[in-house]
Every structure is written in C-alpha cells, then in structure tokens.
Amino acid sequence: MAKRALITGVTGQDGSYLAELLLEKGYEVFGVIRRLSASNSWRIDHIVDRITLVQADLLDQLSLIKAVERADPHEFYNLAAMSFVPASWDQPMLTGEFNSQGVTRALEAIRRGTEFVSEWRKGYRARRDRLVAGLIGAGFELEPPRAALYLFPKTPAWLGADSRAAAKTLLDGARVATVPGIVFGPEGEGHLRFSFSVSDEMIAGGVEALATYAGASASATPGRR
C-alpha cells in the first residue's frame, strides 16, 4: 500500500519539487491549496492530475483538521508560509499568523485530527436533529439540511406567512431569535431561518420556549385545538 503525504505550500517552488519527488517514490500525494480568485498552480500543472488537491488555509484551524482527516497521511510537510520578504515587512501581523501561528495550527491538526472532526460532526448532527424535531412539533414544514448550519422552514398557520411579522412575534413572545426569509429575496417569504451553530443549552432552551409558545398560540387560534 502506497504511503500518503500531505503538503501545504504545494504550489510553491519547494512544495512542487517535493511533490514530484514523492510521486517518483510511489507516494500518494495530497496538496493543500487556498481558495483564490486567480489560480497560482502553474508550478504543479504538469502533475496536477497525479495529486489530490485539498482546500485549506493555515489561518483556519478546522480546514486543516479536515485536510488531515481526508488525506490520513503517513507524512505531513508544512511548507506554506509568507516567504516574499518585501510583503513580510509590509504585513508583519499577517506574516506572524502564517509563519508562526500557522505552524501551531498545522501541528494541532495532526494532534487532534479525526477525533476532533468526528466529535464536531456528532454535536452538529445532534443539535440539528433536536431543532428539526422541535420545529416539526411546533407545526413548521421543513427538510433537514445536509450541510448548512441553519434550518429554513415554512412558517405554520398560527404564525402567518409574513416572515417579518412572524420573526417579531417569536422574538417578542417566545424570546426566540430568527431571521425573516424575505431578507434573502422574495422566494424566502413565508419562511424563517433558524441557526443551530450555538450551544446545546441554547438549542434546548429555544426548542422548549418555542414549544410552549406554539402550544399557547395554537390554542388561542380560532378553529385550532
């Protein structure tokens, strides 16, 4: 089985040469690239079909952890850095983030890796499922998202179709903050956006408050029991 190597800075001079060398030695090579508006991958154009590119950034811890999880490397080469000297003088704080804190993040990604991402996903899914169940119980119509950190359900009859009014009603009556769907365009009218990128305690409290308020509002609505 071929060894796997993960390289940050793979589009740089040293990184591209290292990628070539490892390929010659039979490695499976993963290269970390940043999302840029203009491509700077010309140094690896001749081998790009032989390596796997993974989007990550030394300024973003979670993206590095995900890169490590995807590559599951035997070897990790951290060659990304602010290496253009004039720019390092003009942007000293950014240089420090890349060349110092970036190394720390890379080491932390190796240390925590799969275990951290697995726990993060587990918590994310638990909060999502709890909020989905709470909203459905309160009469909202929705489809659970696959990746987003929010839900965008259709408002129930007891709240009405005016998303601004519905958001204000929930904020005033249940102390539950939402975003009216209309702010995302006409297609969003009649919907509310609920975020679950918050703590378990906030989700639990919000679901409980929503259930209590929904029950009281439904009972007070003519024709509802």
Phi and psi restraints in degrees (value plus and minus 20) as a CYANA .aco file:
   2 ALA   PHI     -89.3   -49.3
   2 ALA   PSI     123.6   163.6
   3 LYS   PHI     -91.6   -51.6
   3 LYS   PSI     130.2   170.2
   4 ARG   PHI    -131.5   -91.5
   4 ARG   PSI     116.6   156.6
   5 ALA   PHI    -147.1  -107.1
   5 ALA   PSI     118.7   158.7
   6 LEU   PHI    -132.9   -92.9
   6 LEU   PSI     107.5   147.5
   7 ILE   PHI    -143.0  -103.0
   7 ILE   PSI     101.7   141.7
   8 THR   PHI    -110.0   -70.0
   8 THR   PSI     129.4   169.4
   9 GLY   PHI      54.3    94.3
   9 GLY   PSI       7.7    47.7
  10 VAL   PHI     -87.2   -47.2
  10 VAL   PSI     -41.4    -1.4
  11 THR   PHI    -106.8   -66.8
  11 THR   PSI     -23.7    16.3
  12 GLY   PHI    -103.1   -63.1
  12 GLY   PSI     158.0   198.0
  13 GLN   PHI     -83.2   -43.2
  13 GLN   PSI     -73.4   -33.4
  14 ASP   PHI     -86.5   -46.5
  14 ASP   PSI     -60.5   -20.5
  15 GLY   PHI     -83.9   -43.9
  15 GLY   PSI     -60.3   -20.3
  16 SER   PHI     -88.5   -48.5
  16 SER   PSI     -60.6   -20.6
  17 TYR   PHI     -84.1   -44.1
  17 TYR   PSI     -60.3   -20.3
  18 LEU   PHI     -84.1   -44.1
  18 LEU   PSI     -61.4   -21.4
  19 ALA   PHI     -80.1   -40.1
  19 ALA   PSI     -63.4   -23.4
  20 GLU   PHI     -80.8   -40.8
  20 GLU   PSI     -65.2   -25.2
  21 LEU   PHI     -82.0   -42.0
  21 LEU   PSI     -65.2   -25.2
  22 LEU   PHI     -87.1   -47.1
  22 LEU   PSI     -56.6   -16.6
  23 LEU   PHI     -82.2   -42.2
  23 LEU   PSI     -61.1   -21.1
  24 GLU   PHI     -82.6   -42.6
  24 GLU   PSI     -50.5   -10.5
  25 LYS   PHI    -105.1   -65.1
  25 LYS   PSI     -19.5    20.5
  26 GLY   PHI      71.4   111.4
  26 GLY   PSI      -6.5    33.5
  27 TYR   PHI     -96.5   -56.5
  27 TYR   PSI     134.5   174.5
  28 GLU   PHI    -112.8   -72.8
  28 GLU   PSI      97.8   137.8
  29 VAL   PHI    -126.1   -86.1
  29 VAL   PSI     111.1   151.1
  30 PHE   PHI    -134.4   -94.4
  30 PHE   PSI     108.3   148.3
  31 GLY   PHI    -134.9   -94.9
  31 GLY   PSI     110.3   150.3
  32 VAL   PHI    -105.8   -65.8
  32 VAL   PSI     107.7   147.7
  33 ILE   PHI    -146.9  -106.9
  33 ILE   PSI     132.0   172.0
  34 ARG   PHI    -113.2   -73.2
  34 ARG   PSI     132.1   172.1
  35 ARG   PHI     -98.8   -58.8
  35 ARG   PSI      96.8   136.8
  36 LEU   PHI    -147.1  -107.1
  36 LEU   PSI     133.3   173.3
  37 SER   PHI     -91.0   -51.0
  37 SER   PSI     -48.2    -8.2
  38 ALA   PHI    -143.5  -103.5
  38 ALA   PSI     112.7   152.7
  39 SER   PHI     -88.7   -48.7
  39 SER   PSI     121.9   161.9
  40 ASN   PHI    -147.5  -107.5
  40 ASN   PSI      12.5    52.5
  41 SER   PHI    -115.9   -75.9
  41 SER   PSI       0.0    40.0
  42 TRP   PHI     -81.6   -41.6
  42 TRP   PSI     -46.7    -6.7
  43 ARG   PHI     -90.7   -50.7
  43 ARG   PSI     -40.4    -0.4
  44 ILE   PHI    -134.9   -94.9
  44 ILE   PSI      -7.8    32.2
  45 ASP   PHI     -77.2   -37.2
  45 ASP   PSI     -54.0   -14.0
  46 HIS   PHI     -97.9   -57.9
  46 HIS   PSI     -31.7     8.3
  47 ILE   PHI    -145.7  -105.7
  47 ILE   PSI     -13.7    26.3
  48 VAL   PHI     -82.2   -42.2
  48 VAL   PSI     -45.9    -5.9
  49 ASP   PHI    -102.9   -62.9
  49 ASP   PSI     -20.2    19.8
  50 ARG   PHI    -133.3   -93.3
  50 ARG   PSI     -22.3    17.7
  51 ILE   PHI    -144.6  -104.6
  51 ILE   PSI     141.9   181.9
  52 THR   PHI    -125.4   -85.4
  52 THR   PSI     101.6   141.6
  53 LEU   PHI    -112.9   -72.9
  53 LEU   PSI     114.2   154.2
  54 VAL   PHI    -145.1  -105.1
  54 VAL   PSI     109.0   149.0
  55 GLN   PHI    -101.4   -61.4
  55 GLN   PSI     106.9   146.9
  56 ALA   PHI    -183.6  -143.6
  56 ALA   PSI     152.7   192.7
  57 ASP   PHI    -168.9  -128.9
  57 ASP   PSI     116.6   156.6
  58 LEU   PHI     -83.8   -43.8
  58 LEU   PSI     -36.1     3.9
  59 LEU   PHI    -107.0   -67.0
  59 LEU   PSI     -27.0    13.0
  60 ASP   PHI    -144.6  -104.6
  60 ASP   PSI      88.1   128.1
  61 GLN   PHI     -80.0   -40.0
  61 GLN   PSI     -67.7   -27.7
  62 LEU   PHI     -83.0   -43.0
  62 LEU   PSI     -57.3   -17.3
  63 SER   PHI     -84.7   -44.7
  63 SER   PSI     -54.3   -14.3
  64 LEU   PHI     -89.9   -49.9
  64 LEU   PSI     -59.7   -19.7
  65 ILE   PHI     -82.4   -42.4
  65 ILE   PSI     -62.1   -22.1
  66 LYS   PHI     -84.7   -44.7
  66 LYS   PSI     -56.9   -16.9
  67 ALA   PHI     -84.1   -44.1
  67 ALA   PSI     -62.3   -22.3
  68 VAL   PHI     -84.2   -44.2
  68 VAL   PSI     -60.9   -20.9
  69 GLU   PHI     -82.5   -42.5
  69 GLU   PSI     -62.4   -22.4
  70 ARG   PHI     -88.5   -48.5
  70 ARG   PSI     -65.0   -25.0
  71 ALA   PHI     -98.6   -58.6
  71 ALA   PSI     -51.9   -11.9
  72 ASP   PHI      25.1    65.1
  72 ASP   PSI      38.1    78.1
  73 PRO   PHI     -98.4   -58.4
  73 PRO   PSI     132.4   172.4
  74 HIS   PHI    -101.9   -61.9
  74 HIS   PSI     -48.3    -8.3
  75 GLU   PHI    -157.2  -117.2
  75 GLU   PSI     121.1   161.1
  76 PHE   PHI    -145.6  -105.6
  76 PHE   PSI     100.8   140.8
  77 TYR   PHI    -132.5   -92.5
  77 TYR   PSI      92.9   132.9
  78 ASN   PHI    -118.4   -78.4
  78 ASN   PSI      75.4   115.4
  79 LEU   PHI    -129.4   -89.4
  79 LEU   PSI     -23.6    16.4
  80 ALA   PHI     -92.8   -52.8
  80 ALA   PSI     118.2   158.2
  81 ALA   PHI    -190.7  -150.7
  81 ALA   PSI     145.8   185.8
  82 MET   PHI    -103.6   -63.6
  82 MET   PSI      77.6   117.6
  83 SER   PHI    -126.6   -86.6
  83 SER   PSI     -25.2    14.8
  84 PHE   PHI    -106.1   -66.1
  84 PHE   PSI      87.9   127.9
  85 VAL   PHI     -76.3   -36.3
  85 VAL   PSI     -68.2   -28.2
  86 PRO   PHI     -76.8   -36.8
  86 PRO   PSI     -59.6   -19.6
  87 ALA   PHI     -87.5   -47.5
  87 ALA   PSI     -54.1   -14.1
  88 SER   PHI     -85.3   -45.3
  88 SER   PSI     -52.8   -12.8
  89 TRP   PHI     -94.3   -54.3
  89 TRP   PSI     -56.9   -16.9
  90 ASP   PHI     -94.7   -54.7
  90 ASP   PSI     -48.0    -8.0
  91 GLN   PHI    -148.7  -108.7
  91 GLN   PSI      48.2    88.2
  92 PRO   PHI     -85.1   -45.1
  92 PRO   PSI     -56.9   -16.9
  93 MET   PHI     -87.8   -47.8
  93 MET   PSI     -63.0   -23.0
  94 LEU   PHI     -85.5   -45.5
  94 LEU   PSI     -58.6   -18.6
  95 THR   PHI     -81.0   -41.0
  95 THR   PSI     -61.7   -21.7
  96 GLY   PHI     -82.8   -42.8
  96 GLY   PSI     -59.2   -19.2
  97 GLU   PHI     -83.1   -43.1
  97 GLU   PSI     -64.6   -24.6
  98 PHE   PHI     -91.1   -51.1
  98 PHE   PSI     -71.7   -31.7
  99 ASN   PHI    -104.0   -64.0
  99 ASN   PSI     -38.9     1.1
 100 SER   PHI    -132.7   -92.7
 100 SER   PSI     -85.1   -45.1
 101 GLN   PHI     -85.1   -45.1
 101 GLN   PSI     -51.6   -11.6
 102 GLY   PHI     -80.7   -40.7
 102 GLY   PSI     -59.5   -19.5
 103 VAL   PHI     -84.6   -44.6
 103 VAL   PSI     -61.9   -21.9
 104 THR   PHI     -81.8   -41.8
 104 THR   PSI     -61.9   -21.9
 105 ARG   PHI     -85.1   -45.1
 105 ARG   PSI     -58.7   -18.7
 106 ALA   PHI     -83.3   -43.3
 106 ALA   PSI     -64.2   -24.2
 107 LEU   PHI     -84.7   -44.7
 107 LEU   PSI     -59.3   -19.3
 108 GLU   PHI     -87.1   -47.1
 108 GLU   PSI     -54.3   -14.3
 109 ALA   PHI     -83.4   -43.4
 109 ALA   PSI     -59.5   -19.5
 110 ILE   PHI     -87.2   -47.2
 110 ILE   PSI     -61.0   -21.0
 111 ARG   PHI     -88.6   -48.6
 111 ARG   PSI     -62.5   -22.5
 112 ARG   PHI    -114.0   -74.0
 112 ARG   PSI     -62.2   -22.2
 113 GLY   PHI      16.2    56.2
 113 GLY   PSI    -148.3  -108.3
 114 THR   PHI     -79.3   -39.3
 114 THR   PSI     -59.2   -19.2
 115 GLU   PHI     -80.4   -40.4
 115 GLU   PSI     -63.4   -23.4
 116 PHE   PHI     -85.7   -45.7
 116 PHE   PSI     -67.9   -27.9
 117 VAL   PHI     -82.9   -42.9
 117 VAL   PSI     -58.6   -18.6
 118 SER   PHI     -82.3   -42.3
 118 SER   PSI     -63.7   -23.7
 119 GLU   PHI     -87.6   -47.6
 119 GLU   PSI     -57.8   -17.8
 120 TRP   PHI     -83.0   -43.0
 120 TRP   PSI     -64.9   -24.9
 121 ARG   PHI     -84.1   -44.1
 121 ARG   PSI     -60.3   -20.3
 122 LYS   PHI     -80.6   -40.6
 122 LYS   PSI     -65.4   -25.4
 123 GLY   PHI     -86.0   -46.0
 123 GLY   PSI     -59.9   -19.9
 124 TYR   PHI     -80.5   -40.5
 124 TYR   PSI     -66.9   -26.9
 125 ARG   PHI     -86.9   -46.9
 125 ARG   PSI     -57.3   -17.3
 126 ALA   PHI     -84.6   -44.6
 126 ALA   PSI     -63.4   -23.4
 127 ARG   PHI     -86.4   -46.4
 127 ARG   PSI     -61.5   -21.5
 128 ARG   PHI     -80.3   -40.3
 128 ARG   PSI     -68.9   -28.9
 129 ASP   PHI     -84.8   -44.8
 129 ASP   PSI     -57.1   -17.1
 130 ARG   PHI     -86.3   -46.3
 130 ARG   PSI     -61.6   -21.6
 131 LEU   PHI     -90.5   -50.5
 131 LEU   PSI     -59.0   -19.0
 132 VAL   PHI     -78.4   -38.4
 132 VAL   PSI     -67.9   -27.9
 133 ALA   PHI     -82.1   -42.1
 133 ALA   PSI     -60.4   -20.4
 134 GLY   PHI     -85.8   -45.8
 134 GLY   PSI     -60.9   -20.9
 135 LEU   PHI     -89.6   -49.6
 135 LEU   PSI     -62.3   -22.3
 136 ILE   PHI     -82.6   -42.6
 136 ILE   PSI     -59.9   -19.9
 137 GLY   PHI     -83.1   -43.1
 137 GLY   PSI     -47.3    -7.3
 138 ALA   PHI    -110.5   -70.5
 138 ALA   PSI     -16.8    23.2
 139 GLY   PHI      79.0   119.0
 139 GLY   PSI     -14.7    25.3
 140 PHE   PHI     -99.1   -59.1
 140 PHE   PSI     130.6   170.6
 141 GLU   PHI    -128.1   -88.1
 141 GLU   PSI     107.5   147.5
 142 LEU   PHI    -180.4  -140.4
 142 LEU   PSI     143.3   183.3
 143 GLU   PHI    -136.7   -96.7
 143 GLU   PSI     104.7   144.7
 144 PRO   PHI     -76.4   -36.4
 144 PRO   PSI     114.7   154.7
 145 PRO   PHI     -95.2   -55.2
 145 PRO   PSI     139.5   179.5
 146 ARG   PHI    -113.6   -73.6
 146 ARG   PSI     -47.0    -7.0
 147 ALA   PHI    -157.7  -117.7
 147 ALA   PSI     -49.2    -9.2
 148 ALA   PHI     -84.5   -44.5
 148 ALA   PSI     140.5   180.5
 149 LEU   PHI    -120.8   -80.8
 149 LEU   PSI       7.5    47.5
 150 TYR   PHI    -171.1  -131.1
 150 TYR   PSI     144.5   184.5
 151 LEU   PHI    -136.2   -96.2
 151 LEU   PSI     131.2   171.2
 152 PHE   PHI    -153.6  -113.6
 152 PHE   PSI      45.9    85.9
 153 PRO   PHI     -99.5   -59.5
 153 PRO   PSI     140.1   180.1
 154 LYS   PHI     -99.1   -59.1
 154 LYS   PSI     116.6   156.6
 155 THR   PHI     -89.1   -49.1
 155 THR   PSI     121.8   161.8
 156 PRO   PHI     -96.3   -56.3
 156 PRO   PSI     147.9   187.9
 157 ALA   PHI     -78.5   -38.5
 157 ALA   PSI     -56.9   -16.9
 158 TRP   PHI     -89.9   -49.9
 158 TRP   PSI     -33.8     6.2
 159 LEU   PHI    -119.2   -79.2
 159 LEU   PSI     -45.9    -5.9
 160 GLY   PHI      69.1   109.1
 160 GLY   PSI     148.3   188.3
 161 ALA   PHI    -109.9   -69.9
 161 ALA   PSI     -31.9     8.1
 162 ASP   PHI     -96.4   -56.4
 162 ASP   PSI      85.6   125.6
 163 SER   PHI     -86.4   -46.4
 163 SER   PSI     -53.7   -13.7
 164 ARG   PHI     -85.4   -45.4
 164 ARG   PSI     -65.8   -25.8
 165 ALA   PHI     -84.8   -44.8
 165 ALA   PSI     -58.6   -18.6
 166 ALA   PHI     -85.2   -45.2
 166 ALA   PSI     -62.5   -22.5
 167 ALA   PHI     -82.9   -42.9
 167 ALA   PSI     -61.0   -21.0
 168 LYS   PHI     -87.6   -47.6
 168 LYS   PSI     -57.8   -17.8
 169 THR   PHI     -82.1   -42.1
 169 THR   PSI     -65.1   -25.1
 170 LEU   PHI     -87.9   -47.9
 170 LEU   PSI     -56.5   -16.5
 171 LEU   PHI     -87.8   -47.8
 171 LEU   PSI     -64.4   -24.4
 172 ASP   PHI     -93.9   -53.9
 172 ASP   PSI     -61.1   -21.1
 173 GLY   PHI    -108.9   -68.9
 173 GLY   PSI     -56.1   -16.1
 174 ALA   PHI    -134.0   -94.0
 174 ALA   PSI     -27.1    12.9
 175 ARG   PHI      40.3    80.3
 175 ARG   PSI      15.7    55.7
 176 VAL   PHI    -130.3   -90.3
 176 VAL   PSI     100.2   140.2
 177 ALA   PHI    -109.8   -69.8
 177 ALA   PSI     110.9   150.9
 178 THR   PHI    -156.0  -116.0
 178 THR   PSI     154.7   194.7
 179 VAL   PHI    -135.8   -95.8
 179 VAL   PSI     104.1   144.1
 180 PRO   PHI     -83.5   -43.5
 180 PRO   PSI     116.8   156.8
 181 GLY   PHI     -82.1   -42.1
 181 GLY   PSI     -45.8    -5.8
 182 ILE   PHI     -82.2   -42.2
 182 ILE   PSI     -45.0    -5.0
 183 VAL   PHI     -88.0   -48.0
 183 VAL   PSI     -35.0     5.0
 184 PHE   PHI    -116.7   -76.7
 184 PHE   PSI     -14.0    26.0
 185 GLY   PHI     100.6   140.6
 185 GLY   PSI     146.7   186.7
 186 PRO   PHI     -75.5   -35.5
 186 PRO   PSI     -52.2   -12.2
 187 GLU   PHI     -86.8   -46.8
 187 GLU   PSI     -38.8     1.2
 188 GLY   PHI    -105.5   -65.5
 188 GLY   PSI     -28.3    11.7
 189 GLU   PHI     -81.7   -41.7
 189 GLU   PSI     120.8   160.8
 190 GLY   PHI      66.9   106.9
 190 GLY   PSI     -12.7    27.3
 191 HIS   PHI    -150.2  -110.2
 191 HIS   PSI     140.4   180.4
 192 LEU   PHI    -149.8  -109.8
 192 LEU   PSI     128.4   168.4
 193 ARG   PHI    -125.3   -85.3
 193 ARG   PSI     103.9   143.9
 194 PHE   PHI    -134.0   -94.0
 194 PHE   PSI     105.6   145.6
 195 SER   PHI    -111.9   -71.9
 195 SER   PSI     122.7   162.7
 196 PHE   PHI    -141.6  -101.6
 196 PHE   PSI       3.3    43.3
 197 SER   PHI    -108.4   -68.4
 197 SER   PSI      29.6    69.6
 198 VAL   PHI    -152.3  -112.3
 198 VAL   PSI    -198.4  -158.4
 199 SER   PHI     -92.1   -52.1
 199 SER   PSI     141.3   181.3
 200 ASP   PHI     -79.2   -39.2
 200 ASP   PSI     -57.9   -17.9
 201 GLU   PHI     -84.7   -44.7
 201 GLU   PSI     -60.2   -20.2
 202 MET   PHI     -87.6   -47.6
 202 MET   PSI     -58.8   -18.8
 203 ILE   PHI     -83.7   -43.7
 203 ILE   PSI     -67.6   -27.6
 204 ALA   PHI     -80.6   -40.6
 204 ALA   PSI     -64.8   -24.8
 205 GLY   PHI     -85.6   -45.6
 205 GLY   PSI     -60.0   -20.0
 206 GLY   PHI     -87.3   -47.3
 206 GLY   PSI     -61.7   -21.7
 207 VAL   PHI     -83.9   -43.9
 207 VAL   PSI     -61.9   -21.9
 208 GLU   PHI     -84.1   -44.1
 208 GLU   PSI     -65.0   -25.0
 209 ALA   PHI     -84.2   -44.2
 209 ALA   PSI     -59.3   -19.3
 210 LEU   PHI     -85.7   -45.7
 210 LEU   PSI     -62.0   -22.0
 211 ALA   PHI     -83.4   -43.4
 211 ALA   PSI     -63.1   -23.1
 212 THR   PHI     -84.0   -44.0
 212 THR   PSI     -66.3   -26.3
 213 TYR   PHI     -88.7   -48.7
 213 TYR   PSI     -59.8   -19.8
 214 ALA   PHI     -82.9   -42.9
 214 ALA   PSI     -61.3   -21.3
 215 GLY   PHI     -83.2   -43.2
 215 GLY   PSI     -62.9   -22.9
 216 ALA   PHI     -87.4   -47.4
 216 ALA   PSI     -60.5   -20.5
 217 SER   PHI     -88.9   -48.9
 217 SER   PSI     -60.0   -20.0
 218 ALA   PHI     -85.6   -45.6
 218 ALA   PSI     -57.2   -17.2
 219 SER   PHI     -88.6   -48.6
 219 SER   PSI     -51.5   -11.5
 220 ALA   PHI    -103.1   -63.1
 220 ALA   PSI     -33.4     6.6
 221 THR   PHI    -101.6   -61.6
 221 THR   PSI     107.9   147.9
 222 PRO   PHI     -75.5   -35.5
 222 PRO   PSI     113.7   153.7
 223 GLY   PHI      65.9   105.9
 223 GLY   PSI     -23.8    16.2
 224 ARG   PHI    -128.6   -88.6
 224 ARG   PSI     124.0   164.0
